[in-house]
């Protein structure tokens, strides 16, 4: 089994890319990562994507990507695990390089969500939940998260405003990220005044529907220093699973798959949570940020929100999160999100995060959630330079 | 890098499963493979599937499968490469075991195509082609294959009837397969009288729309004999790619991805085509069978049809194909097909193919085609007992 490293990253701005097709999104992010890695060919290209069949009418994205990018000799598939598709593709790429079967692997996350109505996009996204037992009741992802947030507030006595800092922190960091969808800070007043989508989830609790693509190049760690001036090692790659439907989980607020996935990752990396310099978590909704902090061991049960209130999630806090804007402000093009998280983690570990740089960051974690918590994929990265 | 073996297989009858949901299809095939392997848990479950999001409204199949099957500790994703999704999932599973990261991996192919109108299914299937340049012209997969067949007949002087033996052989073999959709032989007259769908493709040139699921259990080859009385070694796992759109290929009749994929597989296995005891090829259409035989080195350019005319594709011929009915008679539930091919290959290599047994079969090849030939995945298997 070989250790695996990242030797290049690429991303395009998250936005509503009305005039750009999905093949161009993949091309720009993919070639950008290959330029960064200073390579001209790869052995494989694995695409993380959830909705291209439903929304764009294009399946078979692996073949489209290698064709349009001119990567004649690369094998290519799509990997899907709902909103964790990007990390799932990274997991596949990591296993491919670890096996010794392949050396250079491009892992690309892409999603084009705006080519249809918001209603149709929401319906397609609902396929990440249990179609027969949740979606058939009319549930959407906003509704599922609203139920979780309501229960959490009821159980632990939090108010809606207590979640504000998750959104405020994400927007503050997104303001310095030229690839973020929302590059402007928001205030506590803006959070409080934002319209409610599904009580108690407001507009500022939810990540946006958007388009994006991001990519990383993997190589055997043993060759990484020869290929890149600043490689980053994949110290852990771990998956946790939980029942697909929220009502089938013993404890809906426990985010059990995140707990399993984090624990496995810490064991693989041989570290404790407090050793991490930052944690790029899956803040698709503010409630998910709170639950993720708890599941990953940064807060006691019911206390995740306290970390936000205490500003411990800011760049200077104990657990910096959403350091380049997170899902809330950078945006959440679902199948691409897992790779955006990794690209941003690598930027931090290379010292390239500009105004958002965490001084001396050496060890970072990303966590990508599929559905309402059925699939959770965690990666830990370490600077090699 | 570890060698990988198959220690168990399972399948359900290919049919129109009107009253069975996709989770049950996965459950039955998956548990059947685990029973055959005599195991009660796995480290991972990779699902090959193309259309569950579009047709069933259910994405996130990996999470659904491990949830419903009670495989709490297994990581799970979906892998998609259009009609080659099943083999793509097998490729991922093979890399996972080869890497040493995982030991027992369940690879499951599933498709439920009949939960909507045939028209909608055809439209969803078209997503395997180039949506912007082929599908936007109104092309369907039947139409694409009709164009290829017409050109092939024009270039090489074949008549439509010359393709009959591909369908007749498939149906003759399917008649002895209790899991086949069509368990009845057809005659040359029935082929000749069958209605034309898109000139020159007739009903008997095309595989059916249907539902199905099949599964295999992978383990490190070094432990395989201890786990199974009749393990089968994966001697080669190889992917070839070609441009997504037919009009972008230098030679539309060359099936270049199949040529590349076959060559890689022969090199990995250290064999020549004539060493194989059988070849489970992707006979979604009779023209695809002819082109596959040529691309894999069994016939000269333009001469694939001659092998059918000479009966060399029958169980007693030089290149037995569709030994359990092939895509034509067993059926083609697209994302499951690649795994059905493997299940059938393993049956042959274990001597369990009943009336269709190829005496003394030791070495077999499967080949699974995505789209009109953009992704082609080839596996070679060898009996270990």
Interface residues (C-beta under 8 A of the other chain):
Chain A: X1 X21 X23 X50 X51 X53 X54 X56 X57 X58 X59 X60 X61 X62 X63 X64 X66 X67 X72 X73 X74 X75 X76 X77 X78 X79 X80 X81 X82 X85 X88 X91 X92 X95 X96 X98 X99 X100 X101 X102 X123 X124 X126 X127 X128 X129 X130 X131 X132 X135 X239 X241 X242 X243 X244 X245 X248 X370 X371 X374 X375
Chain B: X1 X21 X23 X50 X51 X52 X53 X54 X56 X57 X58 X59 X60 X61 X62 X63 X64 X66 X67 X72 X73 X74 X75 X76 X77 X78 X79 X80 X81 X82 X85 X88 X91 X92 X95 X96 X98 X99 X100 X101 X102 X123 X124 X126 X127 X128 X129 X130 X131 X132 X135 X239 X241 X242 X243 X244 X245 X248 X370 X371 X374 X375
